Every structure is written in C-alpha cells, then in structure tokens.
Amino acid sequence: MNLYTAIFLVMLLATALTQWWLAARHMRYIRNHRGQVPAAFRDHIPLASHRKAADYTLAKTRLGLAEGAYGYLILLAWTLGGGLALLNGAWSQLEWSPLWTGVAVMLSLFMLSSLLDLPFSLYHTFGLEARFGFNRTDLPTFIGDMLKNGLLLLLLGTPLIAVVLWLMQASGSLWWLYVWIVWMGFTLLMLWAYPAFIAPLFNKFSPLEDNELRQRIESLLSRCGFTSNGIFVMDGSKRSGHGNAYFTGLGENKRIVFFDTLLKSLDPDEVEAVLAHELGHFKHKHVHKRLVSMALLSLAGLAALGWLIQQPAFFHGLGVNEPSLHMGLILFLLVSPLFGFFLSPLMNALSRKHEFEADAYAASQTRAGDLVQALVKLYRENASTLTPDPLYSSFYDSHPPAPVRVAQLNANTRQPA
C-alpha cells in the first residue's frame, strides 16, 4: 500500500473513532445530568428548560454523527474512489490552459460539495431547528441565501483561485510564501469588507433606535476607548430564534451588532455588560492574536504543501494519477482537517483564555452580576447545555462551559471604574 494512502486511512479512522467516542461520552454525560439543573442555575433556569437544552444538544450531536459519517464517505469517494480524477478529466477535455482548468475544477468541486451537503442543511434548518422552536427561515429565504453564497463564491473565489494557481505556476519553489501573503491580504480585506458589503446581502442592519440604550453604549465605548462606524441591530429573528452580539470589521469599518432577538430578551444593564465583554476582546487585542495564530498555521500548512506537491506518491496515494498544482491544492484542503482536528483542544484552550479575559474586562467596566444574568438568559433561550462532557467540550467548544464561566464571574464582583 502507498505510504500516503496508509497515512490517510489511519488518520481518517483515528479522527472518526475519536469523534464517535467523544460524542458517545457527551451524550451519556448529558443524559446522566438531564434530570437536575446545576446548583448555580436552579434559581434562574427551570427544569423544563434544562431538559429542553439537553434534548436539543443530544439531537444536534446525533445529527453531527450522521453528518460526519456521510462526510467521510464523500471524502473517500472524492479521493480513493476516483471522484476528483473524474472531475478533473471532465474539465480537461475542454483543453483550457492549466490555470483555468484548475479554477474550473476547484469552483465546481466547492459547488458540488455544497449540493452534497444540502440534505443535512435542509434537515438542520427545517427539521431540528424547527422541532425545538428556533427556525424562522422560510424556503425562499433558504434558497436565496444559497444562491447568494454561490454568487459570492464565483465573484470572490474565481480571482482568488486564479491568483493562487498563477503564483504556484510562476513563482518558483517559494510559491507557498507568496500564496500565503496573498491569502493573508485577502483575509484582511474580507474582515474589512464583510460588515459593510457582504453581511447586508443576507440581513438588514438598522441603527439602534433606543436613545437611552444608545447613550449608555456610547458612554461605555468612550470609557473603553473604542470607536466604531455605528451601533446596529440585525434582524436575526428573520432566520433564527437564537440571540447574539458581536463587533466586526477593521479600521473605519468596525461595527457593533446586536441581534434583535438579544435586545428583546435582555434589559439595558445586561446589554451593556454583554457589549463590555465584546469590547474586552478588542481591548486585549484578541482578534489580532487570533489572526497571528491563523497566519502561522496557514504558513506552516502551505510550506508543508510546498513539499508534498513535489511528491508523485502523494497524488497517487490519494486517488489522483495525473499530478497537477490545482489537484495538489485540492487534496491538501480535503485531507488537512483530519490532522487539524487533533489541534482543536489547543486552539480552544487559547480561545477560552480570551473569553475569561473578556469576562474580567466586562466585570471591570460594568457589574459582573449583570453579565452573569445576561449569560444565564442566553443559555436558557438558546437551549445551550449547562452540562457538556468536559473532554468533548475541550475539542468542540471555543467558550468555557457555563458553570465554569459563571463561577469565575461570580468571584469577580468589582464595581465599575
């Protein structure tokens, strides 16, 4: 057996078995704690809500198992099953240049992958989310979102893929370094452009109309030294009953965004505390730190691809008999998540550290109790489980478990500065 075939199959099996084992632990843990609300939450979360969160989490986990198994079968079909070779052969018959053949193969692969994922997307939205009372999306909106995503893939993906493949062809053995520079530039551009040009394609963003709340928020922003391009309310209820808040963008395009569902469920003190948490990420430069982490990982990945793409056995071992630059890039994109999965606890540990720092900052600018109350309401209304299996959570959750996070906040009672 080809060495790369063996490594691929071992990693696929190891990842699948680990995910299934973690899911089994997670579901057993949740079932064992379904009948009792954790002591710290008993005064705020009814048993019925706790059980709903447990049932919702169990349903999501079961769906994730099915989707994961399906995804691995599709991955095997694309690689060892010869799917990529067939797709590449079909486009090659048009006798376009290697660059534009590569662009066509990659774009068609992404679109076919979206279509293959469609049954699970439909069930998640109109089955699972609807069953637990969260879905607000109708079929025309769902189809419209899918078409918009496809159009964005064509408009943004075509030039990006073309530039990447051209650099791979024209810039010699250090092509991976130049591709990395382009990729990071594109990432920064998207961070800048997303709030003003892309997000409005999918949701309506309206300036916050509550004058009293806006004044409180502006006062908080002034204390925190944060300037933005506006405070907006997003019509999240158009698609889902889940609530959230975030700030996004770079430079002059920074925006603060509240879901309308969140503003309906929290009082002004709690909204201010949630925003202070988000500003904590800004104050501690967490976005910049995550960008640096992503940049280093992507640089290491592209350097590895720079070596792999010179190995014919890499292609042959993954079902591709005609090596090419675009096929090497595709194989790497398909296979690398198997290796990245085992890095997720490390990345989540870093993310959780950032969440604790943002919580501490919020407690220094507002009352810690207000953030606790806001989090409890969000856990309840989003049906977020209070009792995840700790090991499962370390692999899948970028935020600390609810009891740990609330306990940390309860210990921090410092009043506003």
Secondary structure, 3 states (H helix, E strand, C coil): CCHHHHHHHHHHHHHHHHHHHHHHHHHHHHHHCCCCCCHHHCCCCCHHHHHHHHHHHHHHHHHHHHHHHHHHHHHHHHCCCCHHHHHHHHHHCCCCCHHHHHHHHHHHHHHHHHHHHHHHHHHHHHHHHHHCCCECCCHHHHHHHHHHHHHHHHHHHHHHHHHHHHHHHHCHHHHHHHHHHHHHHHHHHHHHHHHHHHHHHCCCEEECCCHHHHHHHHHHHHHHCCCCCCEEEECHHHCECCCCEEEECCHHHCEEEEEHHHHHHCCHHHHHHHHHHHHHHHHCCHHHHHHHHHHHHHHHHHHHHHHHCCCHHHHHHCCCCCCCHHHHHHHHHHHHHHHHHHHHHHHHHHHHHHHHHHHHHHHHHCCHHHHHHHHHHHHHHCCCCCCCCHHHHHHHCCCCCHHHHHHHHHCCCCCCC
